[in-house]
């Protein structure tokens, strides 16, 4: 994900940005303001590093656990009961991912 640097508020713009330009506009959903941002570190098409690959593999394994847990009726019922008691996660899938991610951080599963 690219890091952005917020710019001053832009009410309206005309024309089109060039492909090489690092300035983009965005409309914020909650107040519908148009803002312009400049990419500090644009995304490149380089292959992922070793550290990024380990994170991707960890994400894949946790997502597979979530998918199988939500497919099983018993586990889904237990997760739903736990999810309804908390207020941090808005979706059941998000809660399940958070729970399995925390389990993966224990010392026995580094």
Beta strands, then each sheet from edge to edge (+ up, - down):
strand 1: 4-9
strand 2: 23-27
strand 3: 34-39
sheet 1: 1+ 3- 2+
end
